[in-house]
Amino acid sequence: MSDVPGPVGPVEALKRIAFLLERAHEPTYRVRAFRTAAAAVEALGPGEVERRVADGTLTQLPGVGKTTALVVSEAVGGEVPVYLRRLEATGGRPVAEGGAELRALLRGDLHTHSDWSDGGSPVREMAETARDLGHAYVALTDHSPRLTVANGLSPERLRRQLDLVAELNAELAPFRILTGIECDINEDGSLDQEPELLARLDVVVASVHSKLRMPAEDMTRRMVAAVANPHTDVLGHCTGRNVTPRGRSGRVRPESEFDAEVVFEACRRFDVAVEVNSRPERLDPPKRLLRLAVETGCRFSIDTDAHAPGQLDWQGIGCERAAACGVDPATVVNTWPLEELLAWTGRAG
């Protein structure tokens, strides 16, 4: 998405504001206010928006408050809403040299979530946003069953999601939604989903979400077993760290302890990409480990781990870190054309 060049429709303005708020990591309630208002306005019949603007009755609509009503009124009047202009002027930040070049080479994002698990938006909206950002493909990687706190997908729900993705791909072609999952790595290193289903998916991201403080030796065995699984394509946020304060304690989450040399060598040997997770609170792996993965000869996937449309624009963060650590763009699997990517994951044809 580029900066708004001129007047926009009210629904487009509300959605664009929500996108920019998400990208800036603003609170969810603020984002939701604009998305709720956009849905309410979009549901109105022909001419009703203009009538309500003239009558001053926009705020009688459920989900439309004073701020969102003003945005709608300004858009209907042919102006770029002031709220939107301010966000456009301050919402972006330049990507460092090298990072910008790498970002321009990316063709897709291999780690995203929808409202089927713990994301906030429908699959279609996530896909259309990725397309509008210039991507040729985006992987839908909602959580697996064990992660109940994130509404992980049971085998039955995942099968239903595959049917939905097939329908959307028929509509959105040539853009492609890749079927996928962020699969929990169980404590014994097995993957938290039926092998038959994993074999059907375009992309499998394997991540540790539980027992993050287990002893280093055990964690190393756990991660190597997952990397060696023939269904695994990407090792997600390998340290599990969180660099921003969380919860009531206001504490950051430290890195899991494991033998990184052994784990990255397994990634190289089994041709599994190490994820460069672009979420501002993760920034995972840390730069010292990212440099080690480069030295080991690993492949990489620069992903957003987006849970909302605006977060799909976070890839620049990961690109900056990758460029600073000497990641060769040729080793970044999501710089590849779709056919080459699917040949690598073994799902071509």
Residue pairs with C-beta under 8 A, 6 or more apart in sequence:
1 16
1 19
1 129
1 132
1 133
1 313
3 88
3 92
4 13
4 16
4 80
4 84
4 85
4 88
6 80
7 75
7 78
7 79
7 80
8 16
8 75
8 80
8 84
9 75
10 41
10 49
10 71
10 72
10 75
10 76
11 38
11 41
11 42
12 75
13 71
13 72
13 74
13 75
13 80
13 81
13 84
14 34
14 35
14 37
14 38
14 41
14 68
14 71
14 72
15 34
15 35
15 38
16 84
17 34
17 71
17 81
17 83
17 84
17 87
18 31
18 34
18 35
18 38
18 309
18 310
19 129
19 309
19 310
19 313
20 84
20 87
20 88
20 91
20 310
21 30
21 31
21 34
21 87
21 310
22 31
22 308
22 309
22 310
22 311
23 91
23 92
23 310
23 311
23 313
23 314
24 87
24 91
24 310
25 280
25 311
28 120
31 120
31 308
31 310
32 120
33 63
33 65
33 67
33 68
34 68
34 71
35 121
36 63
37 63
37 64
37 65
37 68
37 69
37 71
37 72
39 63
40 61
40 62
40 63
40 64
41 49
41 61
41 64
41 72
44 52
44 61
49 58
49 72
49 76
50 76
52 58
52 60
52 61
53 72
53 73
53 76
53 77
58 64
58 69
58 72
58 73
59 65
59 66
59 69
64 72
67 83
70 81
70 82
70 83
71 81
71 83
71 84
74 80
74 81
74 82
75 81
94 100
95 103
95 316
95 319
95 320
96 320
96 323
96 324
97 323
98 320
98 323
98 324
99 316
99 319
99 320
99 321
99 322
99 323
99 324
100 316
100 319
101 323
101 329
102 302
102 319
102 322
102 323
102 327
102 329
102 332
102 335
103 315
103 316
103 319
105 329
105 332
105 335
106 135
106 302
106 315
106 319
106 332
106 334
106 335
107 135
107 136
107 137
107 334
107 335
107 336
107 337
107 338
107 341
108 130
108 135
108 136
108 137
108 138
108 139
108 178
108 334
108 338
108 341
109 130
109 135
109 138
109 139
109 303
109 304
109 306
109 312
109 315
109 334
110 139
110 141
110 178
110 180
110 203
110 205
110 233
110 234
110 273
110 275
110 301
110 303
110 333
110 334
111 139
111 141
111 182
111 205
111 234
111 236
111 275
111 277
111 301
111 303
111 304
111 305
111 306
112 119
112 126
112 130
112 138
112 139
112 140
112 141
112 303
112 304
112 305
112 306
112 307
112 312
113 119
113 140
113 141
113 142
113 143
113 182
113 305
113 306
113 307
114 121
114 122
114 123
114 126
114 140
114 142
115 121
115 122
115 123
116 123
116 142
116 151
116 153
116 157
116 161
117 142
117 143
117 147
117 150
117 151
117 152
117 153
118 142
118 143
118 149
118 150
118 151
118 307
119 126
119 142
119 306
119 307
119 308
120 307
120 308
121 308
121 309
123 140
123 161
123 164
123 165
123 168
123 177
124 168
125 309
126 138
126 140
126 306
126 309
126 312
127 138
127 140
127 168
127 172
127 175
127 177
128 172
129 309
129 310
129 312
130 137
130 138
130 175
130 312
131 138
131 172
131 175
133 312
133 313
135 175
136 174
136 175
136 176
136 337
136 338
137 175
137 176
137 177
137 178
137 338
137 341
138 176
138 177
138 178
138 312
139 177
139 178
139 179
139 180
139 202
139 203
139 205
140 161
140 165
140 177
140 178
140 179
140 180
141 180
141 181
141 182
141 203
141 205
142 152
142 153
142 158
142 161
142 181
142 182
143 150
143 151
143 152
143 153
143 181
143 182
143 184
144 152
144 153
144 181
144 182
144 183
144 184
144 191
144 192
144 193
145 152
145 153
145 154
145 155
145 192
145 193
146 152
146 184
146 186
146 192
146 210
147 184
147 192
147 209
152 184
152 192
153 161
153 181
155 193
155 194
155 197
158 181
158 193
158 197
159 197
161 179
162 179
162 200
165 177
165 179
168 177
169 176
169 177
176 338
178 202
178 203
179 200
179 201
179 202
179 203
180 201
180 202
180 203
180 204
180 205
181 193
181 198
181 201
181 204
181 205
182 205
182 206
182 207
182 236
183 191
183 192
183 193
183 198
183 204
183 205
183 206
183 207
183 231
183 232
184 191
184 192
184 207
184 208
184 209
184 210
185 191
185 192
185 206
185 207
185 208
185 209
185 222
185 223
185 226
186 192
186 222
187 210
187 211
187 214
187 222
188 222
188 225
189 221
189 222
189 223
189 224
189 225
189 226
189 229
190 225
190 226
190 229
191 198
191 204
191 206
191 226
191 229
191 231
191 232
195 231
198 204
198 231
199 231
201 231
201 347
202 342
202 345
202 347
203 233
203 234
203 345
203 347
204 231
204 232
204 233
204 234
204 345
205 233
205 234
205 235
205 236
205 275
205 303
206 226
206 227
206 229
206 232
206 234
206 235
206 236
207 235
207 236
207 237
207 240
208 219
208 222
208 223
208 238
208 240
208 256
209 240
212 240
212 253
212 256
213 256
213 257
214 222
214 256
215 257
216 257
216 258
216 259
217 259
219 256
219 257
219 258
220 258
220 259
220 262
220 263
223 235
223 238
223 258
223 263
223 266
224 262
224 263
224 266
226 232
226 235
227 235
227 263
227 266
227 267
227 270
227 272
228 266
228 270
232 270
232 272
233 272
233 273
233 344
233 345
234 272
234 273
234 274
234 275
234 301
234 303
234 333
235 263
235 267
235 272
235 273
235 274
235 275
236 275
236 277
236 303
236 305
237 275
237 277
237 279
237 282
237 284
237 285
237 305
238 256
238 260
238 263
238 274
238 275
238 284
238 285
238 289
239 255
239 256
239 284
239 285
239 286
239 289
240 253
240 255
240 256
240 284
241 252
241 253
241 254
241 255
241 256
241 282
241 283
241 284
241 286
242 252
242 253
242 281
242 282
243 252
243 281
243 282
243 283
244 252
244 280
244 281
245 251
245 252
246 252
246 253
246 281
255 286
260 289
260 292
260 293
261 292
261 296
264 274
264 289
264 292
264 293
264 296
264 298
265 296
266 272
267 273
267 274
267 293
267 296
267 298
267 299
268 296
268 297
268 298
271 299
271 344
272 299
273 298
273 299
273 300
273 301
273 333
274 285
274 290
274 293
274 298
274 299
274 300
274 301
275 284
275 300
275 301
275 302
275 303
276 285
276 290
276 300
276 301
276 302
276 303
276 318
276 321
276 322
276 327
277 283
277 284
277 285
277 303
277 305
277 318
278 302
278 303
278 304
278 305
278 314
278 315
278 316
278 317
278 318
278 319
279 304
279 305
279 311
279 314
280 314
280 317
282 305
283 317
283 321
285 293
287 321
287 324
287 325
290 321
290 322
290 325
290 327
291 325
291 326
293 300
294 325
294 326
294 327
294 328
298 331
299 331
299 332
299 333
300 322
300 327
300 331
300 332
300 333
301 332
301 333
301 334
302 315
302 318
302 319
302 322
302 332
302 334
303 315
303 318
303 334
304 311
304 312
304 313
304 314
304 315
304 318
305 311
306 312
306 314
322 332
329 335
333 341
333 344
334 341
336 344
339 348
342 348
